[in-house]
Structures are given as C-alpha cells and as structure tokens.
C-alpha cells in the first residue's frame, strides 16, 4: 500500500511516516525544501519535492498516481500571515484533493483544525486560518471520487502520546498530543468505514484503535 503525505516534514507528518513505515507501508512525503529529505528518509519515507502553492493539479496528480491513500497534513505554520493561510491551508488543500481525485486515489484524509468554519468572523490571522481550513474541508466534502475523512484535532501539544483519545463528531474543546493525532491518522487510513465523517479529536480515555472502530460503527 502506497501512501502520499502532503506537508511531509510537518511534526504530525513525520510521526505518521514513522508509524506507517513500521507497518510495512510504502510512504512518500511531499516537501518544498530538499534539505528536509534526510529527515523523511530517517522516518522511513521517500521525499518528493513539490511546492503545492505553485504546482499544477496535473503535476500533483502525477505524484499521486498509483497511491492507495493521500493525507493532507501541510500548513502555513505559526508566524505566517493571512495570505499564506489562504494559499496553503486552503489553496494547497484544494489542489491536493483535486489531484487525488484525478489520480483516482480513493482514500483521502484531511488534517483540519477544531473550530474550522467558513463563517468564522474576525480579521485576526487565526480567524483567517479557521476560515481557510473550513473552506478546504467543505471542498473535500464535494469530491465524489474520494473516500474522505476530515480530522479536526484540538490544541496540539508535544508531550508523549498516551494512546488514549476521545474521537467523536463533536468532542468539545481540549488538547491532544501530536503522537496521538498521528496514531489516529494511521488507524483511519486502515478504516475506510470512516469515509464521509468529520471528526474532532482530543485526549480521552479510549484506546486509539477502539475509538476509531467506534466511530466507524464496527
């Protein structure tokens, strides 16, 4: 099984690459900076150079050709302005979803954010971010060729993962470790019965595999 991750050098993406490689999957991570390639190789992933802010749908579809699943885990990152929230958190996500559909990649995971909302009011950068994520999520939901799942984690923290989460359509506010987000993503890839769901994720008391099976109705 081949899995392609957009934003391959991100903190969640690197964790996910390690998990998937350990499970025997063929993993590729899309990056813009060739200097990041060694970090991906160390995580067990193949680095693929591509700038999703300027690439064409056709080019990205070529990268995705033959993939069984695609994960959008890219982001403009802290310190970026409203413009890049639009070009990365919205624009690159839309491009990646369109390319996945064109390449006939069925399974598609979107790493979104709790509070993502196209109707979010305000002019702060964070408001722009949540609107951009909301617009990207809405676009993914219109891609009929994709078996999509949107994951909306709460506040991200770098403590060691516990493997215990709360995963529901609505969880309420809370924090979650990046380790546990990656673990949930790995389970979601292997659980296509979660297609069509938008899920919130925070720390909780349910083991990750059980939480994913519960929302899948298994």
Secondary structure, 3 states (H helix, E strand, C coil): CEEEEECCCCHHHHHHHHHHHHCCCEEEEEECCHHHHHHHHHHCCEEEECCCCCCCHHHHHHHHCCCCEEEECCCCCCCCCHHHHHHHHHHHHHHHHHHHHHCCCCEEEEECCCCCCCCCCCCCHHHHHHHHHHHHHHHHHCCCCCEEEEEEECEEECCCCCCEEEEECCCCCCEEEHHHHHHHHHHHHCCHHHCCEEEEEEECCEEHHHHHHHHHCC
